[in-house]
């Protein structure tokens, strides 16, 4: 029976849930143009239907069917263009849903002073809608207690064969729409006052071709329209009685907005395509880096083409416009870090075992040529890898892991003019110290790392340590600050500072459920004190699901901290996920239940995997960047990103 309604249970999220599947190849030539009233109407005075080019909505919900359980889904709608349908210029809204394997199709709408009208779509599986379009989705003004009839048609080809005799059965359909009320709606991305709740009821009666029996069905929908955003919440229920079926059957779908215009995740796109050949090597191209200069973001990544590779930069505005793309460093480069200060970006990366840096202007001009600045000293007995950078208002501190007879943490101070002031041992201890991360609190730096005192990790004693460093390079905690020494392995630390405190996050195996790590964190005071319990047992449990999580990142996010991480794999739950941590160390629950929300959709192509998310925060939003690590032969890997607004 799901085919009867088609895409209706996939939620047409552009404006209203499109009846009978929301499309079907454009309007019939014989159908009259909708004309609900003579003369001009009042128009969309409160902007309940913002259809500006490029506007994007993403939804997360659950579909449940009697006797078949529940399916989690993600839907996306984006205004992508215009198209002439039978002499009418329509707006194209491109739809994608995980419920149908990520298949994309276009819906066609017009918005006039009188209302929003459906002109069908190019979905070949929907038969009914093409026989009833054009019809009104909503009429203006949107006022509580008003309603109208959408359509009433009989003798239509249903597109389905319920009785199995090889002939599509006929169907009669009628639908009405009522503006039920205005109310306040609480969602994960914010609180929405004066939301219009619009209820739509459709009655269908199928006539079986084999015996003339009538099979009724009823579909009830509700959508919630917020000013300047559009649909923020919706549900659809299809009920079919027991006649001609073994049991009563109900299909329900409920979806909530997880991003919309000016709130949540409003853009997800490919920043750079073809940055590496498809394979399972996650270091090709490796982890990217991102920073904000006060106006725009700079994203740094490695690009691999055949036997050559280089570091590349992409400048993107907070409005999701790519300003410039350019090469930064030559062959042999990998694993970059980036920070902004003194009117310039400083990008550092590994090249042939050395740490090399290059300064970039906000306009994308590379100042130090292909050779760059030698940050680490040249010593044939040492190799240097995985730099991270912060700026203190005067100079940059670059930190990295250095291997000689063992791995330790090294640092260097670099001026905005490109001068290396000093290189120094930041932390050395027995065993292995790797994966450094750094942030500045206005007075001192805090550097954190993965620490295995017994030798090389990961091991049972692989923990997270840190130390404070003065702007002149003086190490204030030479013995190190134990950040997390909980049982089992702690791995992949990342660090940020906001609101007078640091938040460190990491992968944590203390619960060791099926060998999958959790995401943990802890707040750290500017004096080095732990604010969320002792290192041995404390910390904030951010995500303790059974998913295979990895590669956390953290950045300020409005009044919260944004924590993001990867869940590798094709289809749900694969993708990039996030959570918010409050200033008092609480993981903030969503109105839709739980605290974890999707930042990306799930990969829709087998052997795609979203990995290595990194985040930076700008003046009004945050940018999360990751790698689509494709393994499918004949394809290439991409650099992808999403903009998030505080919610």
HULINPE-V739157 format. One record per residue. RES is the residue in one letter. PSI is psi in radians with two decimals (999 if undefined). Layout:
res=RES psi=PSI
res=RES psi=PSI
This chain:
res=X psi=-0.32
res=X psi=-0.58
res=X psi=-0.43
res=X psi=-0.81
res=X psi=-0.31
res=X psi=-2.20
res=X psi=-0.06
res=X psi=-0.65
res=X psi=0.14
res=X psi=-0.06
res=X psi=1.77
res=X psi=1.83
res=X psi=0.17
res=X psi=-0.94
res=X psi=-1.21
res=X psi=2.82
res=X psi=2.04
res=X psi=2.25
res=X psi=2.58
res=X psi=0.50
res=X psi=-0.14
res=X psi=0.33
res=X psi=-2.73
res=X psi=0.86
res=X psi=0.21
res=X psi=2.96
res=X psi=2.68
res=X psi=2.48
res=X psi=-0.47
res=X psi=-0.13
res=X psi=2.32
res=X psi=2.60
res=X psi=2.43
res=X psi=2.36
res=X psi=1.31
res=X psi=-0.40
res=X psi=2.60
res=X psi=2.65
res=X psi=3.02
res=X psi=2.61
res=X psi=-3.04
res=X psi=-0.29
res=X psi=3.11
res=X psi=1.34
res=X psi=-0.55
res=X psi=0.20
res=X psi=0.93
res=X psi=-0.28
res=X psi=1.31
res=X psi=1.86
res=X psi=0.67
res=X psi=2.49
res=X psi=2.29
res=X psi=-0.25
res=X psi=2.39
res=X psi=2.42
res=X psi=2.48
res=X psi=2.45
res=X psi=2.64
res=X psi=2.27
res=X psi=-2.97
res=X psi=2.33
res=X psi=2.30
res=X psi=2.46
res=X psi=2.38
res=X psi=2.15
res=X psi=0.01
res=X psi=0.03
res=X psi=-2.78
res=X psi=2.64
res=X psi=2.20
res=X psi=2.50
res=X psi=2.81
res=X psi=2.27
res=X psi=2.61
res=X psi=2.44
res=X psi=2.41
res=X psi=2.35
res=X psi=2.00
res=X psi=-0.18
res=X psi=-2.77
res=X psi=2.77
res=X psi=2.45
res=X psi=2.09
res=X psi=1.91
res=X psi=0.84
res=X psi=0.01
res=X psi=2.26
res=X psi=1.99
res=X psi=2.78
res=X psi=2.34
res=X psi=2.17
res=X psi=2.00
res=X psi=2.25
res=X psi=2.45
res=X psi=2.39
res=X psi=2.44
res=X psi=-0.29
res=X psi=-0.42
res=X psi=0.58
res=X psi=0.33
res=X psi=0.19
res=X psi=2.39
res=X psi=2.41
res=X psi=2.89
res=X psi=2.36
res=X psi=2.59
res=X psi=2.19
res=X psi=2.71
res=X psi=2.55
res=X psi=2.08
res=X psi=-3.09
res=X psi=-0.28
res=X psi=-0.43
res=X psi=-2.93
res=X psi=2.30
res=X psi=2.45
res=X psi=2.19
res=X psi=0.40
res=X psi=-2.90
res=X psi=-2.99
res=X psi=0.44
res=X psi=1.95
res=X psi=-0.27
res=X psi=-0.23
res=X psi=2.09
res=X psi=-0.64
res=X psi=-0.80
res=X psi=-0.67
res=X psi=-0.28
res=X psi=-0.11
res=X psi=-0.24
res=X psi=2.74
res=X psi=2.65
res=X psi=2.76
res=X psi=2.35
res=X psi=-0.73
res=X psi=2.60
res=X psi=2.52
res=X psi=2.56
res=X psi=2.66
res=X psi=1.79
res=X psi=2.41
res=X psi=2.37
res=X psi=-0.13
res=X psi=2.77
res=X psi=3.04
res=X psi=2.87
res=X psi=2.23
res=X psi=-0.88
res=X psi=2.87
res=X psi=1.95
res=X psi=2.61
res=X psi=2.89
res=X psi=0.44
res=X psi=2.64
res=X psi=2.08
res=X psi=-0.35
res=X psi=0.05
res=X psi=2.74
res=X psi=1.58
res=X psi=-0.63
res=X psi=0.01
res=X psi=0.45
res=X psi=0.14
res=X psi=0.08
res=X psi=2.28
res=X psi=2.39
res=X psi=2.68
res=X psi=2.75
res=X psi=2.50
res=X psi=2.32
res=X psi=2.53
res=X psi=2.55
res=X psi=2.49
res=X psi=2.67
res=X psi=2.37
res=X psi=2.34
res=X psi=1.82
res=X psi=-0.78
res=X psi=3.03
res=X psi=2.36
res=X psi=2.96
res=X psi=2.32
res=X psi=2.29
res=X psi=2.11
res=X psi=3.01
res=X psi=-0.50
res=X psi=0.02
res=X psi=3.14
res=X psi=2.26
res=X psi=1.95
res=X psi=2.80
res=X psi=0.86
res=X psi=2.27
res=X psi=2.14
res=X psi=1.99
res=X psi=2.20
res=X psi=2.32
res=X psi=2.34
res=X psi=2.26
res=X psi=2.30
res=X psi=2.32
res=X psi=2.41
res=X psi=2.01
res=X psi=2.38
res=X psi=2.00
res=X psi=2.28
res=X psi=-0.38
res=X psi=-0.63
res=X psi=0.06
res=X psi=0.11
res=X psi=2.56
res=X psi=2.29
res=X psi=1.88
res=X psi=2.74
res=X psi=2.61
res=X psi=2.35
res=X psi=2.26
res=X psi=2.26
res=X psi=2.65
res=X psi=2.31
res=X psi=2.72
res=X psi=2.09
res=X psi=2.15
res=X psi=2.46
res=X psi=2.25
res=X psi=-0.09
res=X psi=-0.76
res=X psi=-2.56
res=X psi=2.19
res=X psi=-0.25
res=X psi=2.54
res=X psi=2.76
res=X psi=2.70
res=X psi=2.38
res=X psi=2.18
res=X psi=2.13
res=X psi=2.29
res=X psi=2.18
res=X psi=3.02
res=X psi=-0.39
res=X psi=2.24
res=X psi=0.07
res=X psi=2.75
res=X psi=-0.57
res=X psi=2.82
res=X psi=2.50
res=X psi=2.30
res=X psi=2.29
res=X psi=2.25
res=X psi=2.52
res=X psi=2.28
res=X psi=2.24
res=X psi=2.57
res=X psi=2.50
res=X psi=2.24
res=X psi=-0.08
res=X psi=2.64
res=X psi=-3.12
res=X psi=1.96
res=X psi=0.01
res=X psi=2.59
res=X psi=-2.50
res=X psi=1.83
res=X psi=-0.05
res=X psi=2.28
res=X psi=2.17
res=X psi=2.95
res=X psi=2.05
res=X psi=-0.67
res=X psi=2.21
res=X psi=2.71
res=X psi=0.66
res=X psi=-0.15
res=X psi=2.67
res=X psi=2.70
res=X psi=2.15
res=X psi=3.12
res=X psi=0.07
res=X psi=1.88
res=X psi=-0.21
res=X psi=0.07
res=X psi=1.60
res=X psi=-0.04
res=X psi=-3.08
res=X psi=2.36
res=X psi=-3.05
res=X psi=2.72
res=X psi=2.53
res=X psi=2.88
res=X psi=2.42
res=X psi=0.15
res=X psi=-0.37
res=X psi=-0.80
res=X psi=2.97
res=X psi=2.55
res=X psi=2.15
res=X psi=2.25
res=X psi=2.34
res=X psi=2.87
res=X psi=2.50
res=X psi=2.25
res=X psi=2.17
res=X psi=1.84
res=X psi=-2.21
res=X psi=-0.01
res=X psi=2.71
res=X psi=2.75
res=X psi=2.83
res=X psi=2.43
res=X psi=2.75
res=X psi=2.56
res=X psi=2.17
res=X psi=2.21
res=X psi=2.40
res=X psi=2.83
res=X psi=-0.18
res=X psi=0.21
res=X psi=0.67
res=X psi=2.22
res=X psi=2.09
res=X psi=-0.74
res=X psi=2.64
res=X psi=2.41
res=X psi=2.79
res=X psi=2.58
res=X psi=-0.92
res=X psi=2.87
res=X psi=-2.93
res=X psi=2.69
res=X psi=0.14
res=X psi=2.60
res=X psi=2.85
res=X psi=1.45
res=X psi=2.82
res=X psi=2.69
res=X psi=2.52
res=X psi=2.80
res=X psi=2.43
res=X psi=2.65
res=X psi=0.50
res=X psi=0.10
res=X psi=2.67
res=X psi=2.55
res=X psi=2.09
res=X psi=2.20
res=X psi=2.55
res=X psi=2.89
res=X psi=2.32
res=X psi=1.97
res=X psi=0.75
res=X psi=0.00
res=X psi=2.75
res=X psi=2.11
res=X psi=2.53
res=X psi=2.82
res=X psi=2.45
res=X psi=2.43
res=X psi=2.33
res=X psi=2.81
res=X psi=-0.37
res=X psi=-0.05
res=X psi=0.29
res=X psi=2.20
res=X psi=2.07
res=X psi=-0.35
res=X psi=0.34
res=X psi=3.13
res=X psi=-0.54
res=X psi=-0.63
res=X psi=-2.88
res=X psi=2.23
res=X psi=1.87
res=X psi=-0.80
res=X psi=2.54
res=X psi=2.66
res=X psi=2.05
res=X psi=2.00
res=X psi=-0.27
res=X psi=-0.01
res=X psi=2.64
res=X psi=2.60
res=X psi=2.46
res=X psi=2.68
res=X psi=1.21
res=X psi=2.67
res=X psi=2.67
res=X psi=2.53
res=X psi=2.83
res=X psi=2.40
res=X psi=0.18
res=X psi=-0.34
res=X psi=-0.87
res=X psi=2.93
res=X psi=2.51
res=X psi=2.07
res=X psi=2.23
res=X psi=2.64
res=X psi=2.97
res=X psi=2.37
res=X psi=2.34
res=X psi=2.20
res=X psi=-1.66
res=X psi=-0.29
res=X psi=2.98
res=X psi=2.27
res=X psi=3.06
res=X psi=2.25
res=X psi=2.71
res=X psi=2.81
res=X psi=2.51
res=X psi=2.26
res=X psi=2.33
res=X psi=2.80
res=X psi=-0.33
res=X psi=-0.04
res=X psi=0.18
res=X psi=2.27
res=X psi=1.92
res=X psi=-0.77
res=X psi=2.57
res=X psi=2.42
res=X psi=2.74
res=X psi=2.04
res=X psi=-0.72
res=X psi=2.25
res=X psi=2.33
res=X psi=2.92
res=X psi=2.63
res=X psi=-2.42
res=X psi=2.24
res=X psi=2.04
res=X psi=3.13
res=X psi=0.98
res=X psi=2.67
res=X psi=2.64
res=X psi=2.55
res=X psi=2.82
res=X psi=2.41
res=X psi=0.13
res=X psi=-0.35
res=X psi=-0.89
res=X psi=2.88
res=X psi=2.73
res=X psi=2.23
res=X psi=2.25
res=X psi=2.75
res=X psi=2.96
res=X psi=2.29
res=X psi=2.15
res=X psi=1.76
res=X psi=-0.37
res=X psi=-0.25
res=X psi=-2.18
res=X psi=2.56
res=X psi=-3.12
res=X psi=2.51
res=X psi=3.12
res=X psi=-0.49
res=X psi=0.38
res=X psi=1.99
res=X psi=3.13
res=X psi=2.20
res=X psi=2.92
res=X psi=2.91
res=X psi=2.62
res=X psi=2.54
res=X psi=2.28
res=X psi=2.78
res=X psi=-0.38
res=X psi=0.03
res=X psi=-0.01
res=X psi=2.21
res=X psi=2.08
res=X psi=-0.35
res=X psi=1.30
res=X psi=-0.43
res=X psi=-0.16
res=X psi=2.65
res=X psi=2.02
res=X psi=2.01
res=X psi=-0.80
res=X psi=2.05
res=X psi=0.53
res=X psi=2.85
res=X psi=2.65
res=X psi=-2.81
res=X psi=2.42
res=X psi=2.35
res=X psi=2.82
res=X psi=1.00
res=X psi=2.59
res=X psi=2.72
res=X psi=2.49
res=X psi=2.93
res=X psi=2.36
res=X psi=2.50
res=X psi=0.58
res=X psi=0.14
res=X psi=2.71
res=X psi=2.70
res=X psi=2.09
res=X psi=2.40
res=X psi=2.73
res=X psi=2.96
res=X psi=2.40
res=X psi=2.16
res=X psi=0.30
res=X psi=-0.56
res=X psi=-0.40
res=X psi=0.85
res=X psi=1.93
res=X psi=0.43
res=X psi=0.12
res=X psi=2.35
res=X psi=2.78
res=X psi=2.96
res=X psi=2.09
res=X psi=2.87
res=X psi=2.99
res=X psi=2.54
res=X psi=2.51
res=X psi=2.26
res=X psi=2.88
res=X psi=-0.28
res=X psi=0.06
res=X psi=0.04
res=X psi=2.54
res=X psi=2.26
res=X psi=-0.06
res=X psi=0.83
res=X psi=2.93
res=X psi=2.75
res=X psi=-0.55
res=X psi=-0.50
res=X psi=-0.22
res=X psi=-2.91
res=X psi=2.88
res=X psi=2.11
res=X psi=1.82
res=X psi=-0.78
res=X psi=1.99
res=X psi=0.51
res=X psi=3.05
res=X psi=0.13
res=X psi=2.72
res=X psi=1.52
res=X psi=2.82
res=X psi=2.89
res=X psi=1.10
res=X psi=2.73
res=X psi=2.81
res=X psi=2.51
res=X psi=2.72
res=X psi=2.65
res=X psi=1.49
res=X psi=-2.18
res=X psi=0.08
res=X psi=3.11
res=X psi=2.42
res=X psi=2.16
res=X psi=2.27
res=X psi=2.70
res=X psi=2.99
res=X psi=2.56
res=X psi=1.70
res=X psi=2.75
res=X psi=2.70
res=X psi=2.39
res=X psi=2.93
res=X psi=2.39
res=X psi=0.29
res=X psi=2.55
res=X psi=-2.97
res=X psi=2.25
res=X psi=2.85
res=X psi=2.94
res=X psi=2.77
res=X psi=2.41
res=X psi=2.24
res=X psi=2.97
res=X psi=-0.39
res=X psi=0.23
res=X psi=0.33
res=X psi=2.41
res=X psi=2.15
res=X psi=2.08
res=X psi=2.63
res=X psi=2.71
res=X psi=-0.43
res=X psi=0.08
res=X psi=2.39
res=X psi=-3.10
res=X psi=-0.23
res=X psi=2.36
res=X psi=2.65
res=X psi=2.36
res=X psi=-0.71
res=X psi=2.93
res=X psi=3.09
res=X psi=2.56
res=X psi=2.35
res=X psi=-0.04
res=X psi=2.28
res=X psi=2.50
res=X psi=0.23
res=X psi=2.57
res=X psi=2.26
res=X psi=2.13
res=X psi=2.89
res=X psi=0.99
res=X psi=2.50
res=X psi=2.60
res=X psi=2.57
res=X psi=2.65
res=X psi=2.36
res=X psi=-2.71
res=X psi=-0.62
res=X psi=-0.24
res=X psi=-3.14
res=X psi=2.64
res=X psi=2.19
res=X psi=2.23
res=X psi=2.52
res=X psi=3.00
res=X psi=2.31
res=X psi=1.75
res=X psi=1.28
res=X psi=2.52
res=X psi=-0.01
res=X psi=2.28
res=X psi=2.38
res=X psi=0.03
res=X psi=3.08
res=X psi=2.87
res=X psi=2.67
res=X psi=2.73
res=X psi=2.07
res=X psi=2.82
res=X psi=2.79
res=X psi=2.46
res=X psi=2.35
res=X psi=2.32
res=X psi=2.50
res=X psi=2.45
res=X psi=999
